[in-house]
């Protein structure tokens, strides 16, 4: 595909509209509404999100993760604390999540502060995972350079044999985080790029201000 073909890639969005009146007063309630609609629409992995972090001098990085829960306090996910994102969060505990559900012409952006979940919460989720995924957390030195894939496969075989008949211990370097939102934006695609954008801004500990943004 040449440059001209790329420039001509476009879609006119007409699936739905979004007004201030039809959005909830609380962004978590609005997220739940849209998330449930995405699940009911059979969106592939509706909990997949782009998770963005930055170094303490502002250098950003992003990757796709899976959301594992949400509620009044925020949005949760799990990872290796020694991964690049984990190291960046240790120095700069601000992050962003972006969900995009193309068939529904919807996007949600969430920005906020990050805190670790308790050891008990991380243990509970870790042991709810398939055993292969538990072993995988022990196998992979996430984000570190390795010689080749055989390093992972050899260690996987070793650990699968070791833990065949016993519980896999959660490694100390693996666990959960919660993103406590400060900004949440709901984007609904509209025709001629005049999209609907409703932004919730945290005004204090318990209240949100809702505004419309120009597309």
LUMROMI-852408 format. One record per residue: x, y, z of N, C-alpha, C in turn; residue number from 1. Coordinates in steps of 0.05 Angstrom, whole numbers, plus 5000, padded with zeros to 4 digits. Each point is the difference from the previous one (the first is absolute). Example, Ala and Ser with C-alpha at 12.3 -4.5 7.8 and 13.67 -1.06 7.14 Angstrom:
BEGIN
n_u  n_v  n_w  ca_u  ca_v  ca_w  c_u  c_v  c_w  seq
5264  4886  5156  4982  5024  5000  5018  5024  5000  1
4993  5021  4986  5016  5024  5001  4985  5022  5014  2
***
This chain:
BEGIN
n_u  n_v  n_w  ca_u  ca_v  ca_w  c_u  c_v  c_w  seq
5017  4976  5000  4983  5024  5000  5018  5025  5000  1
4995  5018  4981  5017  5024  4999  4988  5022  5017  2
5015  5022  5002  4993  5022  5017  4972  5012  4994  3
4994  5002  4974  4974  5011  4992  4977  4982  5009  4
5004  4974  4999  4980  4981  5009  4995  5003  5030  5
5022  5003  5015  4997  5003  5029  4984  5026  5006  6
5007  5022  4986  4986  5025  5004  4970  4998  4995  7
4992  4982  4983  4972  4998  4992  4984  4980  5017  8
5014  4988  5020  4986  4982  5018  4983  5017  5020  9
4974  4997  4999  4983  5015  5019  4973  4986  5002  10
4987  5005  5022  4973  4989  5005  4982  5023  5010  11
4976  5002  4990  4981  5020  5010  4983  4986  5022  12
5003  5010  5024  4987  4987  5023  4970  5008  5003  13
4983  4980  5001  4971  5006  5002  4985  4982  5019  14
5014  4984  5016  4987  4980  5016  4983  5010  5023  15
5007  5023  5012  4985  5009  5023  5007  5030  5006  16
4987  5011  5020  5006  5027  5009  5005  4998  5031  17
5010  5022  5011  5005  5001  5029  4995  5029  5009  18
4980  5003  5018  4994  5026  5011  5005  5001  5030  19
5002  5024  5011  5004  5002  5029  4977  4988  5015  20
4976  5003  4990  4976  4991  5014  4999  4969  5002  21
5012  4986  4981  4998  4971  5000  5024  4986  5014  22
5018  5016  5010  5023  4989  5015  4995  5001  5030  23
5011  4981  5015  4996  4999  5029  5015  5023  5013  24
4992  5005  5025  5014  5021  5015  5028  4992  5009  25
5005  4974  5001  5025  4989  5009  5013  4985  4977  26
5026  5004  4995  5012  4987  4977  5003  4970  5003  27
5002  4990  5024  5002  4971  5004  4974  4987  4991  28
4978  5012  5007  4974  4990  4991  4997  5001  4970  29
5010  5022  4988  4999  5002  4971  5018  4979  4987  30
5024  4996  5012  5018  4979  4989  4986  4973  5002  31
4988  4994  5022  4986  4974  5003  4979  4996  4978  32
4985  5021  4995  4979  4999  4979  5012  4993  4973  33
5021  5016  4992  5012  4995  4974  5015  4973  4999  34
5013  4993  5022  5014  4974  5001  4980  4977  4996  35
4978  5001  5014  4980  4979  4997  4989  4999  4972  36
4997  5023  4987  4990  5001  4973  5021  4988  4981  37
5025  5004  5006  5022  4988  4983  5000  4970  5003  38
4996  4990  5025  4999  4971  5004  4976  4988  4985  39
4977  5013  5003  4976  4990  4987  5002  5001  4969  40
5016  5019  4990  5004  5002  4971  5022  4980  4991  41
5011  4985  5018  5020  4979  4994  5025  5013  4988  42
5008  5023  5010  5025  5012  4992  5023  4981  5009  43
5019  4995  4983  5022  4982  5006  5017  5013  5023  44
5003  4985  5022  5015  5010  5023  4993  5029  5007  45
4975  5005  5009  4993  5028  5006  5016  5012  5023  46
5013  4983  5016  5017  5010  5022  5029  5006  4991  47
5006  4997  4974  5026  5007  4990  5003  5030  4999  48
5022  5010  5009  5004  5029  5001  5030  5007  4994  49
5004  5023  4990  5027  5011  4998  5007  5013  5026  50
5021  4991  5013  5009  5010  5026  5025  5016  4996  51
4999  5026  5007  5023  5018  4995  5012  5010  5026  52
5027  4999  5001  5015  5010  5023  5021  5019  4989  53
5014  5012  5019  5022  5019  4991  5022  4999  5021  54
5024  5005  4992  5022  5003  5019  4997  5026  5015  55
5016  5004  5021  4997  5024  5015  5010  5025  4986  56
5013  4996  4976  5007  5023  4984  4983  5002  4975  57
4978  4985  5000  4979  5004  4980  5001  4983  4975  58
5018  4980  4999  5001  4983  4976  4978  4978  5002  59
4981  5000  4981  4977  4982  5002  5005  4973  4989  60
4984  4980  5008  4999  4974  4988  4972  4989  5003  61
4992  4982  4982  4973  4990  5000  5000  4971  4991  62
4981  4985  5010  4997  4972  4993  4970  4992  5005  63
4992  4977  4990  4973  4991  5004  4999  4980  5023  64
4982  5006  5019  4995  4983  5023  4971  4992  5002  65
4993  4983  5019  4973  4993  5005  4990  5011  5027  66
4979  5014  5000  4987  5009  5024  4989  4976  5015  67
5004  4999  5027  4990  4977  5015  4979  5007  5021  68
4992  5025  5001  4979  5007  5018  4997  5030  5001  69
4976  5010  5009  4996  5028  5005  4978  5004  5020  70
5000  5023  5013  4981  5006  5021  5002  5029  5008  71
4987  5008  5021  5001  5028  5008  5028  5011  5005  72
5019  4983  5008  5027  5009  5006  5017  5003  4975  73
4994  4985  4979  5016  5002  4976  5001  4974  4984  74
5022  4997  4984  5002  4979  4980  5025  4984  5006  75
4997  4973  5000  5022  4983  5008  5011  4983  4978  76
5026  4994  5002  5014  4982  4982  5023  4988  5014  77
5013  4980  4988  5022  4985  5013  5023  4997  4981  78
5024  5000  5011  5024  4999  4983  5025  4993  5017  79
5022  4999  4986  5026  4997  5013  5010  5027  5010  80
5005  5003  5026  5009  5026  5010  5027  5008  4989  81
5016  4981  4990  5027  5006  4989  5000  5005  4970  82
4976  4999  4988  4998  5006  4971  5006  5030  4996  83
5001  5008  4975  5005  5029  4994  4978  5017  5013  84
4975  4992  4996  4978  5016  5011  5002  5001  5030  85
5006  4977  5013  5003  4999  5029  5022  5019  5010  86
5022  5000  4986  5022  5017  5008  4993  5030  4997  87
4986  5006  4978  4992  5027  4995  4979  5009  5021  88
4981  4983  5007  4980  5007  5019  5013  5004  5028  89
5021  4986  5006  5014  5004  5026  5011  5028  5002  90
5008  5012  4978  5012  5027  5000  4980  5022  4994  91
4979  4993  4984  4980  5020  4992  4972  4986  5001  92
4986  5002  5023  4976  4984  5003  4975  5013  4987  93
5003  5010  4976  4978  5010  4984  4999  4983  4974  94
4975  4993  4991  4997  4984  4976  4974  5006  4986  95
4997  4988  4976  4975  5004  4985  4992  4973  4988  96
4974  4996  4998  4988  4977  4987  4983  5010  4976  97
5001  4986  4978  4984  5007  4977  4986  4975  4989  98
4974  5001  5000  4984  4978  4988  4989  5010  4973  99
5002  4983  4979  4988  5007  4974  4984  4976  4991  100
4974  5004  4996  4982  4980  4990  4990  5008  4972  101
5016  4993  4980  4995  5009  4973  4972  4995  4989  102
4990  4976  5003  4973  4995  4989  4978  5017  5012  103
5005  5010  5025  4981  5018  5013  5007  5029  4996  104
5023  5005  4987  5010  5028  4995  5002  5015  5027  105
5013  4987  5020  5002  5011  5026  5029  4998  5011  106
5007  5020  5015  5026  5000  5013  4996  5011  5029  107
5015  4990  5019  5000  5010  5027  5029  5005  5008  108
5006  5024  5009  5026  5007  5011  4998  5004  5030  109
5019  4989  5015  5000  5002  5029  5028  5008  5009  110
5003  5021  5016  5025  5008  5011  4998  5002  5030  111
5022  4991  5013  4999  5002  5030  5026  4990  5012  112
4999  4998  5027  5023  4991  5016  4998  4970  5004  113
5023  4989  5004  5003  4971  5003  5009  4992  5028  114
4987  4979  5011  5009  4989  5026  5000  4969  4997  115
5017  4987  5015  5001  4971  5000  4976  4989  5015  116
4989  4978  4991  4980  4986  5016  5014  4985  5023  117
4985  4992  5019  5011  4985  5023  5011  4973  4991  118
5018  4989  5016  5011  4974  4994  4978  4979  5000  119
4980  5003  5018  4978  4981  5001  4983  5001  4974  120
4995  5024  4990  4985  5002  4975  5016  4988  4976  121
5026  5005  5000  5016  4989  4979  5002  4969  5001  122
5002  4990  5025  5001  4971  5004  4974  4987  4990  123
4977  5012  5007  4974  4989  4993  4997  4999  4970  124
5008  5022  4986  4997  4999  4971  5020  4981  4987  125
5025  5000  5010  5020  4982  4988  4991  4971  5000  126
4988  4991  5022  4993  4972  5002  4973  4994  4987  127
4986  5021  4990  4976  4996  4984  5007  4996  4970  128
5025  5005  4993  5008  4998  4972  5005  4971  4992  129
4999  4993  4974  5007  4973  4991  5029  4994  5010  130
5005  4975  5006  5026  4993  5011  5023  5007  4981  131
4994  4997  4974  5021  5007  4980  5008  5029  5002  132
4980  5017  5005  5006  5029  5003  5016  5006  5025  133
4993  4984  5021  5015  5004  5026  5030  4992  4995  134
5004  4978  4987  5027  4991  4994  5014  5021  4982  135
4985  5011  4981  5011  5020  4982  5011  5024  5015  136
4987  5008  5022  5010  5023  5015  5027  4994  5013  137
5005  4975  5006  5026  4992  5011  5021  4997  4978  138
4991  4993  4976  5018  4994  4978  5012  5026  4989  139
4984  5021  4997  5008  5023  4984  5012  5022  5017  140
5025  5008  4994  5011  5024  5012  4992  5024  4983  141
4975  5008  5003  4987  5018  4981  5016  5025  4994  142
5002  5007  4975  5014  5024  4989  5030  4998  5001  143
5011  4978  5010  5029  4996  5000  5009  4986  4974  144
5024  5005  4991  5011  4987  4977  5006  4971  5006  145
4993  4982  4981  5007  4972  5002  5013  4991  4974  146
5015  4977  5002  5015  4991  4977  4982  4991  4977  147
4979  4984  5006  4981  4991  4980  4977  4987  5014  148
4980  4991  4985  4975  4989  5012  5005  4975  5015  149
5021  4985  4993  5005  4975  5014  5005  5003  5030  150
5010  5024  5007  5004  5006  5029  4974  4998  5015  151
4978  5011  4988  4974  5000  5012  4988  4971  5000  152
5003  4987  4977  4988  4974  4997  5013  4979  5019  153
5026  5002  5003  5014  4982  5017  4991  5004  5030  154
4998  5025  5008  4992  5006  5027  4971  4992  5005  155
4984  5004  4979  4971  4993  5002  4997  4970  5006  156
5015  4984  4984  4998  4971  5004  5010  4992  5028  157
5021  5012  5009  5011  4995  5027  4979  5006  5022  158
4988  5023  4998  4981  5009  5021  4973  4985  4998  159
4992  4993  4976  4975  4985  4998  5003  4973  5014  160
5024  4988  4997  5005  4974  5013  5002  5004  5030  161
5013  5022  5009  5004  5005  5028  4974  5004  5015  162
4981  5014  4987  4975  5008  5013  4976  4983  4989  163
5005  4977  4989  4979  4984  4988  4979  4992  5021  164
5010  4995  5025  4981  4990  5020  5000  5018  5025  165
5008  5026  4996  4999  5018  5023  4994  5028  4990  166
4993  5017  5019  4992  5028  4994  5024  5016  4990  167
4995  5016  4980  5021  5018  4990  5001  5025  5018  168
5023  5007  5011  5001  5023  5018  5000  5026  4983  169
4985  5020  5010  5001  5026  4986  5027  5013  5005  170
5014  5007  4979  5026  5013  5004  4996  5028  5012  171
5020  5008  5016  4998  5026  5014  5000  5023  4980  172
5011  4996  4976  5001  5021  4981  4976  5002  4982  173
4978  4986  5006  4976  5000  4984  4976  5007  5017  174
4983  5018  4989  4976  5007  5015  4983  5021  4986  175
4981  5011  5015  4981  5018  4988  5004  5029  5006  176
4987  5016  4983  4999  5029  5003  4971  5009  4998  177
4994  5024  5011  4975  5013  4995  5006  5028  4990  178
4986  5008  4978  5002  5027  4990  4976  5015  5011  179
5005  5021  5016  4979  5016  5012  4996  5025  4982  180
4978  5001  4986  4997  5020  4978  4997  5028  5010  181
5011  5018  4984  4997  5029  5004  4985  5012  4976  182
5004  4988  4977  4986  5008  4975  4989  4975  4986  183
4975  5001  4990  4989  4979  4984  4985  5012  4977  184
5008  4993  4976  4987  5011  4976  4986  4978  4984  185
4975  5005  4993  4984  4982  4983  4997  5013  4972  186
5009  4985  4980  5001  5010  4972  4982  4983  4983  187
4981  5012  4987  4982  4987  4981  5005  5011  4972  188
5008  4983  4981  5004  5010  4973  4975  5011  4988  189
5004  5022  4985  4977  5012  4986  5008  5007  4972  190
4981  5006  4983  5005  5006  4972  5017  5025  4997  191
5016  5001  4978  5016  5023  4993  5020  5007  5021  192
5008  4981  5017  5020  5004  5021  4990  5019  5022  193
4974  5006  5001  4989  5017  5022  4991  4981  5023  194
5020  4987  5012  4995  4980  5020  4989  5011  5026  195
4986  4983  5015  4991  5008  5026  5021  4992  5021  196
5007  5019  5017  5020  4995  5021  4990  5011  5026  197
4995  4983  5019  4991  5007  5027  5022  4994  5020  198
5009  5020  5014  5023  4997  5018  4991  5004  5029  199
5008  4981  5017  4995  5002  5029  5027  5009  5013  200
4999  5021  5016  5024  5009  5015  4994  4998  5030  201
5019  4988  5014  4997  4997  5029  5002  5028  5013  202
4979  5009  5013  5000  5026  5013  5009  4999  5029  203
4993  4978  5013  5010  4995  5027  4998  4970  5005  204
5003  4991  5024  5002  4971  5006  4976  4984  4990  205
4976  5012  5002  4976  4985  4994  4984  5011  4976  206
5008  5021  4988  4984  5013  4979  5014  5003  4974  207
4984  5000  4978  5010  5002  4973  4986  5023  4986  208
5015  5014  4983  4989  5021  4983  4999  4988  4972  209
4977  5003  4986  4997  4989  4973  4999  5023  4980  210
5016  4999  4979  5000  5021  4980  5002  4987  4972  211
4993  5015  4980  5002  4992  4972  5026  5012  4989  212
5015  4984  4984  5023  5010  4986  4995  5001  4970  213
5012  5020  4987  4999  5001  4971  5015  4976  4989  214
4992  4989  4977  5014  4977  4989  5027  5008  4987  215
***
